[in-house]
Amino acid sequence: MQFTAVFRKTPEGYIGFVEELPGANTQGSTLEEARSNLAEAVELVLEANRALSEESMQGQEVIREPLVLADE
């Protein structure tokens, strides 16, 4: 799976977000810093979503399995 990172130059540096993942956004004084920060933001958003999902399903019988999306 691949995400699309979008970066925009600002007077302070760069802002970035991931088109496919609402909530994954960041900023940095350089493009490299913004890229690194965005990768960390994606990890944090996915981690938070997993925790919320586990909490909402607590005590319920569910099936969890890996989902791999192949390139088209």
Secondary structure as GFF3:
##gff-version 3
##sequence-region A 1 72
A	DSSP	beta_strand	5	10	.	.	.	ID=ss1
A	DSSP	beta_strand	13	18	.	.	.	ID=ss2
A	DSSP	beta_strand	25	28	.	.	.	ID=ss3
A	DSSP	alpha_helix	31	56	.	.	.	ID=ss4
###
